[in-house]
Amino acid sequence: MANPPTVCGTEEKRRKTGVLWSGDTLFEGTVETLELLRSKRIVFVTNNSTKSRADYKKKLTSMGIPADVDEVFGSSYSASIYISRILTLPPNRRTVFVLGESGIESELDSESVPHIGGTDPSLRRDITPSDYTSIASGAALDPSVGVVLAGLDFHINYLKLALAHHYIQRGAVFLATNSDSTLPSAGGLFPGAGAISAPIRTACGKEPLALGKPSQKMMEAIEGKFRLDRKRTCMVGDRVNTDIKFGVEGGLGGTLAVLTGVSKKEEWEGEGEMVRPMAYVDRLDDLRG
């Protein structure tokens, strides 16, 4: 390829410090650095399932970063592609029960995948005695549900977990947008998308197939869409256990850690550490020299 892609993980998650920005503040030199990298193809890869590709384009544009929707590849989109184009479901069981926010719903809509749950306001309440009865009997369950998709859900509750559990017990495929254990926000760490699926994993005794970084299902989807040459592609990210692991396990030609985010050098400098970036910079702007 004349212009091999640079896969750049933006990983912005609700006022998180990351590669490109912190909250609503763009790091100095980010726009100029991305302009420099535009001699290559750039793909913005994120595990943030709460935002759709269109949401991210708006975010990037508002920050002064020109971007097209097709340059964004999020975990919600990755999951939607997997469900619509790869997963084989019975014709009468193609509905997805969503644990998550509108970003997942938007991407499922883009692939014409029917879904329930998600931001449905009727599910934002306490479970009642009659709910237990109707869920256990199956009366409260939609028979067309064939997939439970778990992402970051800011309105998670016992009712949603109970419904998800019973759908899986009745044979629904268990998927997750990503398995991030924590969500950096306001200078601290909060439960991430992996914490949303954890109660269901425990209750059902099943592990979901995760479709965000570092899952190679996501890498395969990116490779298929952009026809990238892995050996001429560099993964840029701030989190070793997702971004850098994604690139290392994907056999990419390079991995670059940026220290304005979650991970610090100590995480990979210790003896016996298996996942290490090929290189690191204190901030993305350092690439300009």
N, C-alpha and C positions, 0 to 999 in steps of 0.2 A: 504494500500500500504506500502511495506517495506521502500521505499524511496520516501516520499511525496515531491512534487515539490516545489521549491522556484521560484516564478515568479518575475523576476528582470527586471524592466524597465530601459533600457539603456538611452533612450531619448536624444541621441546626435543629435544635429541639427545645422550643419554648424557652427563650432567653439563655440558651446555652452558649458557652464559649467554644468555638470550633475552628475550622480552617479559614473560612471567609469572613466571618463576623462574630460579634458577641452581642446577643440580643438584637437590637435594632441599630447597632453601630458597626459599620464596616471597618475592618482593619485597614490601616494606612497602606497604600500601595497595592491593594487587592485588585482593583480595576486594571491598573497598569500591568500587573503581573499576568492576569488572565488575557489581556491583549497580546502580551508577548507569547503566551502559549497558544494563541489562536492560529499559529502556523501549523499546529496539530489539531486533531479533533478533540474536543472536550466533551465529556459526559459527566453530568452532575448526578452522583449516585448517593442516595440517602435511605436510611432505615426508618425515617420518620413517617409512620403510616397515617398520621392525622392530617397530612396535607396531600393533595393530588398534584400531578405534574403541572396542571394549570395554576394551582396555588403557588407552587414553587417558582414558576415563571414570573408571576406577579411580584413575589418577594424579591427575586433577583433583579427584575426591572426597576423596582422601587429603590433598590440599593445602587442603581446605576450600572448594573451588569447586564449587557445585552444577552438574551438567551431565547431559544425556541423551546416550545413544549417538548419536541422530540429529543432535545439534549438532556432532558431530565429523566432519570430512571429511579423510581422509588420502590419501596417494598410493597406498597399497596398495588402498584401497577404490575410488579413482578408476580404477585399472588393472583391477580386478575387474569394475566396472560396464562399462567399455569392452569387455572380452573377452566378457562374458555377454550384453550388451544391444545392442552396436553392431557389433562385429567379426563378419563372416560367415566361418565356417569350414566345411569339409566335415564331414559327420556323423561320419566315421571319424577326424577329426584335431582333436579338441577338447580334448586334454590339454595342460596348460601345464607346461613344464620351468622350474622356479624356481631362480634364483640369489638367495638371500635368506633371511630369518629367518621366525619363526613368524607375525609380523604379516601377511605376504603370504598365507601358507597359510590363516590364519583368515578373511581377507576373501574369498579364493577359495571357501572352504567356504560362506561366507554367501550366495554367488551360485551355489552348486552347480556350480562349475567343477572338474573333475578335474585333479589336478596330481601331479607327481613332482619329485624333487630336493629343493630347500629344505633342511630340517633332517634329511634322511635320513642316519643315522649311517654307513651303508655307503659314502657318498661322501666321508667325512672321512678320506682316506688318500692316500698317494702313488700316482701312476699307475704301472702295471706294463707290461712288454713285451706281455703278453697283452691288456691294455686297448687298446693301440695297434691291435693286430690286429682285435679285436672291434668297436672303434669305427669303424675305417676300412671294415670289411666291412659294417657296419650291424647286426651281430648283437647289439651291446650297446645299440642304440637302440630305443626304444619307437615303433612305427609310428603310434601314435595321437597323438603330440606334434605340435601345429600352431602352438604359440606358445612362444617363449623370453621369459621375463619377468625382467629383471635389476633387483634392488634392492640395498640395502646388505646385504652378506653377511660376517659376521665370521669365517667359516670357508671363505673362497674358496680354491681350490687349482687346480692345473693340470688335474686330472681333470674337475672341474666345467666349467672353461673349454673343454676339449676337447669335451665332450659338447654344450655349448651351441653351439659353433662348427659341429659337424657337423649338429646339428638345423637350424640356419639354412641351411647349405649345401644341405640337402635340402628347403628350401622353407618352414621354419617362419617365422612372423611374428616380428620382433624388436621387443620392447617394453621400456621401462624405467619404473620407478615414478617416477624423477626423475633429473636430471642434475647434481645438486650435486657439485662437484669435491672439496669438502672437508667434513670433519666436525669441528666445534669440540668439544673435550673437554679437561678438566683444564687449561684455560688455553692450550691449543695447538690446532693444526689437524692433522687426520689425514685419510687418504683417505676420500672420501665415496662415495655410490652411483654417481656418474659415473665414479669410478675403477674400479669393478667391471665396468662395461660397456665401458670403454675398450679392454681387450685384444681383446674380441670385435669391436668396431668396426674395429680395426686389422686383425685377421685376416680378417674377412669383407668389409671394404671397404663396410660398410653402417652407416647411422645408425639407431639405434632411435627409435621414436616414444615420446617421454617424456610421461608422463601426470600429472606433478606440477607444482607451480609452477616456472617461469612459463608452462607450456604452457596455451594457451587451450582445449585439450581438457578440462582440469580445470575451467576457468571455466565452460565450457558445461554440464558435468555438474552443477556447483553451482547454476548458474542454473536448470537444468531441475528439480532436486530441490526447491529452496527458492522457485522462482518469484520471484526477486529482481528489483528494478528497479536496473539497473546504475548509473544516474545518481544514485540515492539510497543508494548503498552505499559504504562506506569500507573500504579494506584497511589493516590495521594490522600492521606487521611490523618485524623488526630487520635484515633482509638486503636490500640494494638490488637485487642481481642476481636474486633470486627473488621475494621478497614484493612489493616496490615495482614491479618490472618487471611482475609478474603483474597488479597493479591498473592500472598505466598502459596496458599493451597491451590490457587488458580493457575499457578505457573506463569505469572506475568513477568515480563522482563525486568521490571523495577517496582520497588515499593518505597514511598517517601513519607515519613512521619513528620507531622507539623506540630510543634509543641505549644500551640496556643489553645489546645483543647484538653481532652480528658487525660491522656496518657503522658507520663514523664519518662525520661531516659532510664530511670531506675527499673522500670518494668521489663526492659529487655537486656539490661546490662548485667543482670545477675547470672551467676554460673548455672548452666543447665536450662536456661530459658530457650524454648523451642521456636518461638515466633519473634523474629527480629526484622526491622526494616532494613533495606539495603542502604538507606541514607536517611538523614533527618535534618530539618532546619528549625530554627527557633520560631520563625514565622514565614508565611508563604512569600512575602515580599523579598525574602533573602535570595530567592531564585533570580532576582534581577541583578544580583552582585553588588 
